[in-house]
Amino acid sequence: MKETRYSGACGLEWAGYHWQMLPEKALFWEEERALLIADAHLGKVTHFRKAGMGVPPAATRQNWERLESLLAQWQPREVIFLGDLFHSEMNSEWLLLKQFMAAHSAVKFHLVLGNHDIFPKAAYRQSGLLCHPEPYWRQGLALAHHPPEASESPTLCGHLHPGVMLHGRGKQRMRLPCFYWEEREGILPAFGAFTGLHTLPVKTRSCVYAVAEHQLVAVHQGLATKAT
């Protein structure tokens, strides 16, 4: 794995392809001009607000603003959602998603089905989403929602909402979302706001990049990582 850095993003060579990890918690595949997003959980904030919980509506706006910004900046040909696109039952945000995709009709939108993607298949077809059971194979890579039990082929996935714990000299602790890489597995951070984190152990060979505010921080670079 080779690393390159430039404004706002961190570029890696992994599994023979070039990737840009983005501080918006998305991944850009350079060769395919595809934007990969895991665990957007759209509709989750609206779901909890309908249930009477005091979740600020700004969390909903963050999701859509980041999506718009990513498409404007990276101009992808495709967007591939790695599962858990929508959190629960349909609500007003489903209409926003359809309007968003219609406004970007030149972009193909794919969904690798995850455990929260429970709508009738007809609803996905009518929205314009191209749905795939996991794994969805592209250029020899397995694109999935759930991490595989054994990674015989390079796999990109989500589901875990990976986080890493940072420790300061004064015993401060901070947990941040992260990109988590092994030689044959890459786990993307959860894109959606209000999604929570699951702390993963930093292994000897793993490569971990924390997502801080508007930047990426290399927390650990394992044996497979070479800086350029």
Contacts in CASP RR format, 6 or more apart in sequence:
PFRMAT RR
TARGET T0000
AUTHOR 0000-0000-0000
METHOD contacts of the structure
MODEL  1
MKETRYSGACGLEWAGYHWQMLPEKALFWEEERALLIADAHLGKVTHFRK
AGMGVPPAATRQNWERLESLLAQWQPREVIFLGDLFHSEMNSEWLLLKQF
MAAHSAVKFHLVLGNHDIFPKAAYRQSGLLCHPEPYWRQGLALAHHPPEA
SESPTLCGHLHPGVMLHGRGKQRMRLPCFYWEEREGILPAFGAFTGLHTL
PVKTRSCVYAVAEHQLVAVHQGLATKAT
1 12 0 8 1.000
1 13 0 8 1.000
1 14 0 8 1.000
1 181 0 8 1.000
1 183 0 8 1.000
1 207 0 8 1.000
1 224 0 8 1.000
1 225 0 8 1.000
1 226 0 8 1.000
2 12 0 8 1.000
2 13 0 8 1.000
2 225 0 8 1.000
2 226 0 8 1.000
2 227 0 8 1.000
2 228 0 8 1.000
3 10 0 8 1.000
3 11 0 8 1.000
3 12 0 8 1.000
3 13 0 8 1.000
3 218 0 8 1.000
3 221 0 8 1.000
3 225 0 8 1.000
3 226 0 8 1.000
3 227 0 8 1.000
3 228 0 8 1.000
4 10 0 8 1.000
4 11 0 8 1.000
4 12 0 8 1.000
4 228 0 8 1.000
5 11 0 8 1.000
8 22 0 8 1.000
8 23 0 8 1.000
8 214 0 8 1.000
8 215 0 8 1.000
8 216 0 8 1.000
9 20 0 8 1.000
9 21 0 8 1.000
9 22 0 8 1.000
9 23 0 8 1.000
9 28 0 8 1.000
9 216 0 8 1.000
10 20 0 8 1.000
10 21 0 8 1.000
10 209 0 8 1.000
10 216 0 8 1.000
10 218 0 8 1.000
11 18 0 8 1.000
11 19 0 8 1.000
11 20 0 8 1.000
11 21 0 8 1.000
12 18 0 8 1.000
12 19 0 8 1.000
12 20 0 8 1.000
12 21 0 8 1.000
12 181 0 8 1.000
13 19 0 8 1.000
14 154 0 8 1.000
14 181 0 8 1.000
14 186 0 8 1.000
15 141 0 8 1.000
15 154 0 8 1.000
15 184 0 8 1.000
17 29 0 8 1.000
17 30 0 8 1.000
17 31 0 8 1.000
17 32 0 8 1.000
17 139 0 8 1.000
17 141 0 8 1.000
18 29 0 8 1.000
18 30 0 8 1.000
18 31 0 8 1.000
19 27 0 8 1.000
19 28 0 8 1.000
19 29 0 8 1.000
19 30 0 8 1.000
20 27 0 8 1.000
20 28 0 8 1.000
20 30 0 8 1.000
20 74 0 8 1.000
21 27 0 8 1.000
21 179 0 8 1.000
21 209 0 8 1.000
21 216 0 8 1.000
22 28 0 8 1.000
22 70 0 8 1.000
22 74 0 8 1.000
23 211 0 8 1.000
23 212 0 8 1.000
23 213 0 8 1.000
23 214 0 8 1.000
23 215 0 8 1.000
23 216 0 8 1.000
24 66 0 8 1.000
24 69 0 8 1.000
24 70 0 8 1.000
24 191 0 8 1.000
25 37 0 8 1.000
25 66 0 8 1.000
25 177 0 8 1.000
25 188 0 8 1.000
25 189 0 8 1.000
25 190 0 8 1.000
25 191 0 8 1.000
25 192 0 8 1.000
25 211 0 8 1.000
26 35 0 8 1.000
26 36 0 8 1.000
26 37 0 8 1.000
26 66 0 8 1.000
26 70 0 8 1.000
26 188 0 8 1.000
26 191 0 8 1.000
27 35 0 8 1.000
27 36 0 8 1.000
27 37 0 8 1.000
27 156 0 8 1.000
27 179 0 8 1.000
27 188 0 8 1.000
28 34 0 8 1.000
28 35 0 8 1.000
28 36 0 8 1.000
28 74 0 8 1.000
28 76 0 8 1.000
29 35 0 8 1.000
29 36 0 8 1.000
31 139 0 8 1.000
32 77 0 8 1.000
32 78 0 8 1.000
32 138 0 8 1.000
32 139 0 8 1.000
33 74 0 8 1.000
33 75 0 8 1.000
33 76 0 8 1.000
33 77 0 8 1.000
33 78 0 8 1.000
34 76 0 8 1.000
34 77 0 8 1.000
34 78 0 8 1.000
34 79 0 8 1.000
34 80 0 8 1.000
34 138 0 8 1.000
35 70 0 8 1.000
35 71 0 8 1.000
35 74 0 8 1.000
35 76 0 8 1.000
35 78 0 8 1.000
35 79 0 8 1.000
35 80 0 8 1.000
36 79 0 8 1.000
36 80 0 8 1.000
36 82 0 8 1.000
36 143 0 8 1.000
36 156 0 8 1.000
36 188 0 8 1.000
37 79 0 8 1.000
37 80 0 8 1.000
37 81 0 8 1.000
37 82 0 8 1.000
37 188 0 8 1.000
37 191 0 8 1.000
38 81 0 8 1.000
38 82 0 8 1.000
38 83 0 8 1.000
38 84 0 8 1.000
38 145 0 8 1.000
38 157 0 8 1.000
38 158 0 8 1.000
38 159 0 8 1.000
38 188 0 8 1.000
38 189 0 8 1.000
38 190 0 8 1.000
38 191 0 8 1.000
39 82 0 8 1.000
39 83 0 8 1.000
39 84 0 8 1.000
39 158 0 8 1.000
39 159 0 8 1.000
39 161 0 8 1.000
39 188 0 8 1.000
39 189 0 8 1.000
39 190 0 8 1.000
39 191 0 8 1.000
39 192 0 8 1.000
39 195 0 8 1.000
40 63 0 8 1.000
40 81 0 8 1.000
40 84 0 8 1.000
40 85 0 8 1.000
40 86 0 8 1.000
40 191 0 8 1.000
40 192 0 8 1.000
41 84 0 8 1.000
41 85 0 8 1.000
41 86 0 8 1.000
41 87 0 8 1.000
41 116 0 8 1.000
41 190 0 8 1.000
41 191 0 8 1.000
41 192 0 8 1.000
41 194 0 8 1.000
41 195 0 8 1.000
42 63 0 8 1.000
42 85 0 8 1.000
42 86 0 8 1.000
42 87 0 8 1.000
42 93 0 8 1.000
42 94 0 8 1.000
42 96 0 8 1.000
42 97 0 8 1.000
42 192 0 8 1.000
43 60 0 8 1.000
43 86 0 8 1.000
43 87 0 8 1.000
43 88 0 8 1.000
43 91 0 8 1.000
43 93 0 8 1.000
43 94 0 8 1.000
44 87 0 8 1.000
44 88 0 8 1.000
44 192 0 8 1.000
44 194 0 8 1.000
44 195 0 8 1.000
45 55 0 8 1.000
45 57 0 8 1.000
45 59 0 8 1.000
45 60 0 8 1.000
45 63 0 8 1.000
45 193 0 8 1.000
45 194 0 8 1.000
46 60 0 8 1.000
46 91 0 8 1.000
46 92 0 8 1.000
46 93 0 8 1.000
47 87 0 8 1.000
47 88 0 8 1.000
47 89 0 8 1.000
47 91 0 8 1.000
48 54 0 8 1.000
48 55 0 8 1.000
48 194 0 8 1.000
49 55 0 8 1.000
49 57 0 8 1.000
50 91 0 8 1.000
55 194 0 8 1.000
59 193 0 8 1.000
59 194 0 8 1.000
60 93 0 8 1.000
60 193 0 8 1.000
62 192 0 8 1.000
62 193 0 8 1.000
63 191 0 8 1.000
63 192 0 8 1.000
63 193 0 8 1.000
64 96 0 8 1.000
64 100 0 8 1.000
66 191 0 8 1.000
67 100 0 8 1.000
68 100 0 8 1.000
70 76 0 8 1.000
71 79 0 8 1.000
71 104 0 8 1.000
71 107 0 8 1.000
76 107 0 8 1.000
77 107 0 8 1.000
77 108 0 8 1.000
78 107 0 8 1.000
78 108 0 8 1.000
78 109 0 8 1.000
78 110 0 8 1.000
79 107 0 8 1.000
79 108 0 8 1.000
79 109 0 8 1.000
79 110 0 8 1.000
80 110 0 8 1.000
80 111 0 8 1.000
80 112 0 8 1.000
80 136 0 8 1.000
80 143 0 8 1.000
81 109 0 8 1.000
81 110 0 8 1.000
81 111 0 8 1.000
81 112 0 8 1.000
82 112 0 8 1.000
82 143 0 8 1.000
82 144 0 8 1.000
82 145 0 8 1.000
82 156 0 8 1.000
82 157 0 8 1.000
82 158 0 8 1.000
82 188 0 8 1.000
83 111 0 8 1.000
83 112 0 8 1.000
83 113 0 8 1.000
83 114 0 8 1.000
83 116 0 8 1.000
83 117 0 8 1.000
83 134 0 8 1.000
83 145 0 8 1.000
83 158 0 8 1.000
83 159 0 8 1.000
84 114 0 8 1.000
84 115 0 8 1.000
84 116 0 8 1.000
84 117 0 8 1.000
84 145 0 8 1.000
84 159 0 8 1.000
85 97 0 8 1.000
85 111 0 8 1.000
85 116 0 8 1.000
85 117 0 8 1.000
85 129 0 8 1.000
86 93 0 8 1.000
86 94 0 8 1.000
86 97 0 8 1.000
86 116 0 8 1.000
86 117 0 8 1.000
86 119 0 8 1.000
87 116 0 8 1.000
88 116 0 8 1.000
90 119 0 8 1.000
90 123 0 8 1.000
94 127 0 8 1.000
97 127 0 8 1.000
98 127 0 8 1.000
98 128 0 8 1.000
101 107 0 8 1.000
101 109 0 8 1.000
101 127 0 8 1.000
101 128 0 8 1.000
101 129 0 8 1.000
108 130 0 8 1.000
109 128 0 8 1.000
109 129 0 8 1.000
109 130 0 8 1.000
110 129 0 8 1.000
110 130 0 8 1.000
110 131 0 8 1.000
110 132 0 8 1.000
110 136 0 8 1.000
111 117 0 8 1.000
111 124 0 8 1.000
111 129 0 8 1.000
111 130 0 8 1.000
111 131 0 8 1.000
111 132 0 8 1.000
112 132 0 8 1.000
112 133 0 8 1.000
112 134 0 8 1.000
112 135 0 8 1.000
112 136 0 8 1.000
112 143 0 8 1.000
112 144 0 8 1.000
112 145 0 8 1.000
113 131 0 8 1.000
113 132 0 8 1.000
113 133 0 8 1.000
113 134 0 8 1.000
113 145 0 8 1.000
114 134 0 8 1.000
114 145 0 8 1.000
114 146 0 8 1.000
114 159 0 8 1.000
115 145 0 8 1.000
115 146 0 8 1.000
115 159 0 8 1.000
117 124 0 8 1.000
117 131 0 8 1.000
121 131 0 8 1.000
124 131 0 8 1.000
125 131 0 8 1.000
132 143 0 8 1.000
134 142 0 8 1.000
134 143 0 8 1.000
134 144 0 8 1.000
134 145 0 8 1.000
134 146 0 8 1.000
135 142 0 8 1.000
135 143 0 8 1.000
135 144 0 8 1.000
135 148 0 8 1.000
135 155 0 8 1.000
136 142 0 8 1.000
136 143 0 8 1.000
136 144 0 8 1.000
137 143 0 8 1.000
140 153 0 8 1.000
140 154 0 8 1.000
141 153 0 8 1.000
141 154 0 8 1.000
141 155 0 8 1.000
141 156 0 8 1.000
142 148 0 8 1.000
142 153 0 8 1.000
142 154 0 8 1.000
142 155 0 8 1.000
142 156 0 8 1.000
143 155 0 8 1.000
143 156 0 8 1.000
143 157 0 8 1.000
144 155 0 8 1.000
144 156 0 8 1.000
144 157 0 8 1.000
144 158 0 8 1.000
145 157 0 8 1.000
145 158 0 8 1.000
145 159 0 8 1.000
146 157 0 8 1.000
146 158 0 8 1.000
146 159 0 8 1.000
147 155 0 8 1.000
147 157 0 8 1.000
147 158 0 8 1.000
147 159 0 8 1.000
147 160 0 8 1.000
147 185 0 8 1.000
147 187 0 8 1.000
148 155 0 8 1.000
148 157 0 8 1.000
148 185 0 8 1.000
151 182 0 8 1.000
151 184 0 8 1.000
151 185 0 8 1.000
152 184 0 8 1.000
153 184 0 8 1.000
154 184 0 8 1.000
154 185 0 8 1.000
155 184 0 8 1.000
155 185 0 8 1.000
155 186 0 8 1.000
156 185 0 8 1.000
156 186 0 8 1.000
156 188 0 8 1.000
157 185 0 8 1.000
157 186 0 8 1.000
157 187 0 8 1.000
157 188 0 8 1.000
158 187 0 8 1.000
158 188 0 8 1.000
158 190 0 8 1.000
159 187 0 8 1.000
160 187 0 8 1.000
160 198 0 8 1.000
160 200 0 8 1.000
161 177 0 8 1.000
161 189 0 8 1.000
161 190 0 8 1.000
161 195 0 8 1.000
161 196 0 8 1.000
161 197 0 8 1.000
161 198 0 8 1.000
162 177 0 8 1.000
162 178 0 8 1.000
162 179 0 8 1.000
162 180 0 8 1.000
162 187 0 8 1.000
162 188 0 8 1.000
162 189 0 8 1.000
162 197 0 8 1.000
162 198 0 8 1.000
162 200 0 8 1.000
163 175 0 8 1.000
163 176 0 8 1.000
163 177 0 8 1.000
163 178 0 8 1.000
163 180 0 8 1.000
163 189 0 8 1.000
163 197 0 8 1.000
163 198 0 8 1.000
163 199 0 8 1.000
163 200 0 8 1.000
163 210 0 8 1.000
164 175 0 8 1.000
164 176 0 8 1.000
164 178 0 8 1.000
164 180 0 8 1.000
164 199 0 8 1.000
164 200 0 8 1.000
164 202 0 8 1.000
164 208 0 8 1.000
164 210 0 8 1.000
164 219 0 8 1.000
165 173 0 8 1.000
165 174 0 8 1.000
165 175 0 8 1.000
165 199 0 8 1.000
166 173 0 8 1.000
166 174 0 8 1.000
166 175 0 8 1.000
166 176 0 8 1.000
166 210 0 8 1.000
166 219 0 8 1.000
167 173 0 8 1.000
175 197 0 8 1.000
175 199 0 8 1.000
176 197 0 8 1.000
176 210 0 8 1.000
176 211 0 8 1.000
176 212 0 8 1.000
176 217 0 8 1.000
177 189 0 8 1.000
177 190 0 8 1.000
177 197 0 8 1.000
177 210 0 8 1.000
177 211 0 8 1.000
178 189 0 8 1.000
178 200 0 8 1.000
178 208 0 8 1.000
178 209 0 8 1.000
178 210 0 8 1.000
178 211 0 8 1.000
178 219 0 8 1.000
179 186 0 8 1.000
179 187 0 8 1.000
179 188 0 8 1.000
179 189 0 8 1.000
179 208 0 8 1.000
179 209 0 8 1.000
179 211 0 8 1.000
179 216 0 8 1.000
180 186 0 8 1.000
180 187 0 8 1.000
180 200 0 8 1.000
180 206 0 8 1.000
180 207 0 8 1.000
180 208 0 8 1.000
181 187 0 8 1.000
181 206 0 8 1.000
181 207 0 8 1.000
181 208 0 8 1.000
181 209 0 8 1.000
181 224 0 8 1.000
181 225 0 8 1.000
182 203 0 8 1.000
182 205 0 8 1.000
182 206 0 8 1.000
182 207 0 8 1.000
182 224 0 8 1.000
183 205 0 8 1.000
183 224 0 8 1.000
187 200 0 8 1.000
189 211 0 8 1.000
190 196 0 8 1.000
190 197 0 8 1.000
200 208 0 8 1.000
202 208 0 8 1.000
202 219 0 8 1.000
202 220 0 8 1.000
204 222 0 8 1.000
204 223 0 8 1.000
205 222 0 8 1.000
205 223 0 8 1.000
205 224 0 8 1.000
206 220 0 8 1.000
206 222 0 8 1.000
207 218 0 8 1.000
207 220 0 8 1.000
207 221 0 8 1.000
207 222 0 8 1.000
207 224 0 8 1.000
207 225 0 8 1.000
208 218 0 8 1.000
208 219 0 8 1.000
208 220 0 8 1.000
209 216 0 8 1.000
209 217 0 8 1.000
209 218 0 8 1.000
209 219 0 8 1.000
210 216 0 8 1.000
210 217 0 8 1.000
210 219 0 8 1.000
211 217 0 8 1.000
221 227 0 8 1.000
END
